[in-house]
Amino acid sequence: MRESILKNKMILAVDDEPSVLTALEKEIRAACPDCFFDKATTYKEASERMICLTYDVVVLDVIDERSLSLARLAGDRNFPLILLAARPLTPEALKDYFKAEGCAYLPKESLREMVPFLEEVLKYHNLPGWRRLFGRMAGFLSKRIEVDRGKKLALSQQG
């Protein structure tokens, strides 16, 4: 079994439903017992923790309007941010959260996919956007881009 990228990472999960936090903690600790999992159920708790501690990733339930303030605080602190929501977000709301540095969105119905989702966010968070894009596309493309000696881009079939 491979070692999880979550090992020794500090994760903050914010949700007003303790049962969701318990499920998240159970899922994450099962995959990586060596990560630090912190949780908050209120705006005040979450903001105090984000001000006092440094996290490798913040998982934020889109609870109410103050959630956007928490998203901005996470962005100001350079914490990668994963948004959770029970209902789909409107395009306008998603735009606001991504302006606040939100880097990923996962519907609550997909909580069982949280560990691979967290690993992917942490793996690609610090890569420039174009490298993330090409990394994700690699498995889907049957061609690859090569630079020839004349510094021109050329497409070639993978062998």
Summary of the structure (lengths in Angstrom):
residues: 159
radius of gyration: 18.1
end to end distance: 29.7
largest distance: 59.6
contacts: 439
relative contact order: 0.14
helix: 44%
strand: 23%
